[in-house]
């Protein structure tokens, strides 16, 4: 047989072999590189490419969401820092305002809302309860002397606000209904009620332990009878003395008025153990006793609502 015949025979044999393989194994795909892939394998390969694509898109979306979340969180932190800055500023300004007896128009507007939040958010109640506990802890460590010449001075202007006419019974009922559950006082009115009740509770406890209680007021002497009746109406009875301004003291700076009265008490033989007030003018100067306690006081934010 010629060389050409042998070549044709080999090609025919190869084609026959490929045909048999196609019949036995199914169709095949031939890539230009010479790589053979069956249809099932090709399906898996394409599915794999799709999965990789989907995963890539998912990863990109996840990264985008995380980036936006981080941006929002960072923005929130900045806002918190700004709120914190305002809080510390207004806290410092409140002290400055008390020291200099600033009036309402001099209070920055940003501090008004913070003053409201301080009360309605329950922070005022927590501060008040903490300070009352501190006072009680101090008096748990000492006792009145036998000569009864030692006394505790309490600022009654913390007790009697100009437009509050509570009675002892109503305050007791409010304490039972609202404050027995330790729920934060949520309004200005609730906070004022709570303050009156907590000071009264402290007053009764000190009196029962034998302490002489001297009450201080910035009000003029001519209002003594009215003031005394108001005190009795809200449960404050049995004080040792009620100090009020004489006509000649009305033009005197309040802190100086209090200082002179304390000095006179000391010279008269009274030993002042402590002074309790929410206002700095009563806690300034000499003859303040062994321990001074300042009750929390929100910054006044309008002229209609009394300072607590």
C-alpha positions as CSV (number, residue, x, y, z in Angstrom):
1,X,0.0,0.0,0.0
2,X,1.2,3.5,-0.8
3,X,2.3,6.0,1.8
4,X,-0.8,8.0,1.1
5,X,-3.0,5.0,1.8
6,X,-1.3,4.4,5.2
7,X,-1.9,8.0,6.2
8,X,-5.6,7.9,5.3
9,X,-5.9,4.6,7.3
10,X,-4.4,6.2,10.4
11,X,-6.7,9.2,10.2
12,X,-9.7,7.0,9.7
13,X,-8.7,4.9,12.7
14,X,-8.3,8.1,14.8
15,X,-11.7,9.4,13.8
16,X,-13.3,6.0,14.6
17,X,-11.7,6.1,18.1
18,X,-13.0,9.6,18.7
19,X,-16.4,8.6,17.6
20,X,-16.4,5.7,20.0
21,X,-15.3,7.9,22.9
22,X,-18.0,10.4,22.1
23,X,-20.6,7.6,22.2
24,X,-19.4,6.2,25.5
25,X,-18.6,9.5,27.4
26,X,-20.9,12.1,25.9
27,X,-20.0,15.3,24.2
28,X,-16.7,17.1,24.8
29,X,-15.5,20.6,24.2
30,X,-12.1,21.3,22.7
31,X,-10.4,24.6,23.6
32,X,-7.9,26.2,21.4
33,X,-5.2,25.4,23.8
34,X,-5.9,21.8,23.4
35,X,-7.7,21.4,26.8
36,X,-10.7,19.1,26.6
37,X,-13.7,19.7,29.0
38,X,-16.8,17.6,29.3
39,X,-20.2,19.4,29.4
40,X,-20.8,18.6,33.1
41,X,-17.4,20.0,34.1
42,X,-18.1,23.0,32.0
43,X,-21.3,23.6,33.8
44,X,-19.5,23.4,37.2
45,X,-16.8,25.8,35.9
46,X,-19.4,28.4,34.8
47,X,-21.3,28.1,38.1
48,X,-18.1,28.6,40.0
49,X,-17.5,31.8,38.0
50,X,-21.0,33.0,38.8
51,X,-20.5,32.2,42.6
52,X,-17.2,34.1,42.7
53,X,-18.9,37.1,41.0
54,X,-21.8,37.0,43.5
55,X,-19.4,36.8,46.4
56,X,-17.4,39.7,45.1
57,X,-20.5,41.9,44.7
58,X,-21.6,40.9,48.2
59,X,-18.2,41.8,49.6
60,X,-18.3,45.2,48.0
61,X,-21.8,45.9,49.3
62,X,-20.8,44.8,52.8
63,X,-17.7,47.0,52.7
64,X,-19.9,49.9,51.6
65,X,-22.4,49.3,54.4
66,X,-19.6,49.1,57.0
67,X,-18.0,52.2,55.8
68,X,-21.3,54.1,56.0
69,X,-21.9,52.7,59.5
70,X,-18.4,53.9,60.6
71,X,-19.1,57.3,59.2
72,X,-22.4,57.5,61.1
73,X,-20.8,56.3,64.3
74,X,-18.1,58.8,64.0
75,X,-20.7,61.5,63.4
76,X,-22.5,60.3,66.5
77,X,-19.4,60.5,68.6
78,X,-18.8,64.0,67.4
79,X,-22.3,64.9,68.4
80,X,-21.9,63.3,71.8
81,X,-18.7,65.2,72.3
82,X,-20.4,68.4,71.4
83,X,-23.2,67.7,73.9
84,X,-20.7,66.8,76.5
85,X,-18.9,70.1,75.9
86,X,-22.1,72.0,76.3
87,X,-22.9,70.2,79.5
88,X,-19.5,71.0,81.1
89,X,-19.7,74.5,79.8
90,X,-23.2,75.0,81.4
91,X,-22.1,73.3,84.6
92,X,-19.2,75.7,84.9
93,X,-21.4,78.6,84.0
94,X,-24.0,77.7,86.7
95,X,-21.3,77.9,89.3
96,X,-20.2,81.2,87.8
97,X,-23.8,82.5,87.8
98,X,-24.2,81.6,91.5
99,X,-21.0,83.2,92.5
100,X,-21.9,86.4,90.7
101,X,-25.7,86.3,91.2
102,X,-26.4,86.5,87.5
103,X,-29.9,87.1,86.3
104,X,-31.9,85.2,83.6
105,X,-30.9,87.4,80.6
106,X,-27.3,86.6,81.3
107,X,-27.8,82.8,81.0
108,X,-26.7,81.4,77.6
109,X,-29.8,79.9,75.8
110,X,-27.9,76.6,75.2
111,X,-28.0,76.1,79.0
112,X,-31.8,76.3,79.3
113,X,-32.5,73.0,77.6
114,X,-29.8,71.3,79.5
115,X,-31.2,72.6,82.7
116,X,-34.6,71.0,81.8
117,X,-32.9,67.8,80.8
118,X,-31.0,67.7,84.0
119,X,-34.3,67.5,85.9
120,X,-36.5,65.5,83.5
121,X,-33.7,63.0,82.8
122,X,-33.5,62.1,86.5
123,X,-30.0,63.4,87.1
124,X,-31.2,66.0,89.6
125,X,-33.0,63.4,91.6
126,X,-29.9,61.1,91.7
127,X,-27.7,64.1,92.8
128,X,-30.2,65.1,95.5
129,X,-30.5,61.6,96.9
130,X,-26.7,61.2,96.9
131,X,-26.2,64.5,98.8
132,X,-28.9,63.7,101.4
133,X,-27.2,60.3,101.9
134,X,-23.9,62.0,102.4
135,X,-25.5,64.4,105.0
136,X,-27.1,61.5,106.9
137,X,-23.8,59.5,106.9
138,X,-22.0,62.5,108.4
139,X,-24.6,62.9,111.2
140,X,-24.4,59.1,111.9
141,X,-20.9,59.6,113.1
142,X,-21.6,62.5,115.6
143,X,-24.1,63.3,118.4
144,X,-25.4,66.5,120.0
145,X,-23.6,67.7,123.0
146,X,-25.3,67.6,126.4
147,X,-25.5,71.4,126.7
148,X,-27.6,71.7,123.5
149,X,-25.6,74.6,122.3
150,X,-24.6,73.0,119.0
151,X,-26.9,73.6,116.1
152,X,-27.5,72.8,112.4
153,X,-28.4,75.7,110.1
154,X,-30.8,74.9,107.3
155,X,-31.7,77.3,104.4
156,X,-35.6,77.4,104.4
157,X,-35.7,79.2,101.1
158,X,-34.8,75.8,99.7
159,X,-38.0,74.6,101.3
160,X,-40.5,77.3,100.6
161,X,-40.8,78.3,96.9
162,X,-43.0,81.4,96.3
163,X,-45.7,79.6,94.4
164,X,-45.8,76.3,96.2
165,X,-48.5,75.7,98.8
166,X,-48.0,72.0,99.6
167,X,-49.3,70.5,102.8
168,X,-47.6,67.8,104.8
169,X,-50.4,65.4,104.0
170,X,-50.2,66.0,100.2
171,X,-46.4,65.7,100.3
172,X,-46.6,62.4,102.2
173,X,-49.1,61.0,99.7
174,X,-47.0,62.1,96.8
175,X,-44.0,60.4,98.3
176,X,-45.9,57.2,98.8
177,X,-47.3,57.2,95.3
178,X,-44.4,58.5,93.3
179,X,-41.1,58.2,95.1
180,X,-41.5,55.0,96.9
181,X,-40.9,53.1,93.7
182,X,-37.6,55.0,93.2
183,X,-38.7,56.2,89.8
184,X,-37.0,59.3,88.5
185,X,-39.0,62.5,88.8
186,X,-39.9,63.4,85.2
187,X,-41.0,67.0,85.5
188,X,-40.1,70.3,87.2
189,X,-43.1,69.9,89.6
190,X,-42.1,66.4,90.5
191,X,-38.5,67.4,91.2
192,X,-39.7,70.3,93.5
193,X,-42.0,68.0,95.4
194,X,-39.2,65.4,95.8
195,X,-36.8,68.0,97.1
196,X,-39.3,69.3,99.7
197,X,-40.0,65.8,100.9
198,X,-36.3,64.8,101.1
199,X,-35.4,67.9,103.1
200,X,-38.3,67.4,105.4
201,X,-37.3,63.8,105.9
202,X,-33.8,64.9,106.8
203,X,-35.2,67.6,109.0
204,X,-37.3,65.2,111.0
205,X,-34.5,62.7,111.4
206,X,-32.1,65.4,112.7
207,X,-34.7,66.7,115.1
208,X,-35.5,63.2,116.4
209,X,-31.8,62.8,117.2
210,X,-31.8,65.9,119.4
211,X,-30.1,68.4,117.1
212,X,-31.1,72.1,117.5
213,X,-32.3,73.3,114.1
214,X,-31.9,77.0,113.2
215,X,-33.7,78.1,110.0
216,X,-32.3,80.8,107.8
217,X,-34.2,83.0,105.3
218,X,-33.5,85.9,103.0
219,X,-37.0,87.2,103.5
220,X,-37.7,90.3,105.6
221,X,-38.7,90.2,109.2
222,X,-42.2,91.5,108.5
223,X,-43.0,88.2,106.8
224,X,-42.2,86.1,109.9
225,X,-45.7,85.1,110.7
226,X,-46.6,84.1,107.2
227,X,-43.3,82.2,106.8
228,X,-43.8,80.4,110.1
229,X,-47.3,79.3,109.1
230,X,-46.0,78.1,105.8
231,X,-43.3,76.0,107.5
232,X,-45.8,74.4,109.8
233,X,-48.2,73.7,106.9
234,X,-45.6,71.6,105.2
235,X,-44.4,69.7,108.3
236,X,-41.5,71.8,109.6
237,X,-42.1,72.2,113.3
238,X,-40.1,72.6,116.4
239,X,-37.2,74.6,115.1
240,X,-34.9,76.3,117.6
241,X,-34.8,79.6,115.8
242,X,-36.0,81.3,112.6
243,X,-33.6,83.9,111.3
244,X,-35.0,86.6,109.0
245,X,-33.7,90.0,107.8
246,X,-34.3,93.1,109.7
247,X,-35.0,96.3,107.8
248,X,-31.4,97.5,108.2
249,X,-30.2,94.3,106.6
250,X,-32.3,94.4,103.5
251,X,-29.6,96.4,101.6
252,X,-26.8,94.1,102.8
253,X,-25.3,91.5,100.5
254,X,-27.0,88.2,101.3
255,X,-23.7,86.3,101.9
256,X,-22.6,89.1,104.3
257,X,-26.0,89.0,106.1
258,X,-25.6,85.3,106.6
259,X,-22.0,85.7,107.8
260,X,-22.9,88.3,110.4
261,X,-25.8,86.2,111.7
262,X,-23.5,83.1,112.0
263,X,-20.8,85.2,113.7
264,X,-23.4,86.5,116.2
265,X,-24.5,83.0,117.0
266,X,-21.0,81.9,117.6
267,X,-20.3,84.8,119.9
268,X,-23.5,84.0,121.7
269,X,-22.2,80.5,122.5
270,X,-23.9,78.5,119.8
271,X,-21.6,75.9,118.1
272,X,-22.5,75.6,114.5
273,X,-22.1,72.0,113.4
274,X,-23.2,72.3,109.8
275,X,-24.9,74.6,107.2
276,X,-27.2,73.0,104.6
277,X,-28.3,75.0,101.5
278,X,-28.4,74.8,97.7
279,X,-27.2,78.4,97.4
280,X,-23.6,79.6,97.7
281,X,-24.5,82.8,99.5
282,X,-25.5,80.8,102.6
283,X,-22.3,78.8,102.4
284,X,-19.8,81.6,102.0
285,X,-17.7,83.4,104.7
286,X,-16.7,82.4,108.2
287,X,-18.3,80.5,111.1
288,X,-19.6,77.7,108.8
289,X,-19.2,74.9,111.3
290,X,-17.5,71.5,110.9
291,X,-19.1,70.6,107.6
292,X,-20.9,72.5,104.8
293,X,-23.3,70.7,102.5
294,X,-24.5,72.1,99.2
295,X,-27.7,70.6,97.8
296,X,-27.9,70.3,94.0
297,X,-29.5,73.2,92.2
298,X,-30.4,73.3,88.5
299,X,-29.6,76.5,86.6
300,X,-32.7,78.7,86.5
301,X,-34.0,78.8,82.9
302,X,-37.0,81.1,83.0
303,X,-38.5,83.6,85.4
304,X,-41.8,81.8,85.7
305,X,-40.4,78.6,87.1
306,X,-38.9,78.8,90.6
307,X,-35.3,77.7,91.1
308,X,-35.3,74.4,92.9
